[in-house]
Amino acid sequence: MDGDQVRPGPLAPDKISDDSPPGRPEPDAEEVESARLLANQARDRLRSHGFDDEAIRRLADAYVALDLGEDTDDFIAWARERRG
C-alpha cells in the first residue's frame, strides 16, 4: 500500500474535525489513551526500524484517528509502509 493512499475506516469522517491539522489527523479526546497504548505496545519494534518516539506517537495518533484499528501488528506494518 502506498503510504499516501490510506483508506480511512468507516468512522474516520465523524472523527476528523475541521480543527485537525491538514494531513495529520488526531484522535478524539476519548481515543487518546488508545493511541498511547498502541504506541507503547509497538515502541520497541518500531525503534528497531529507526522510528523515534515522536514519530511513533504521531503515527499512533493518526492510526487511531483514521479508525484503522487497534491491532499492534497491523499498526506496525502500516507505520513501516508509511515510512517507505
ABEGO torsion letter per residue (X at the ends): XBAABBBBBAAAAAABBAABBBGBBBBBAAAAAAAAAAAAAAAAAAAAAGBBAAAAAAAAAAAAAAGAEABAAAAAAAAAAAAX
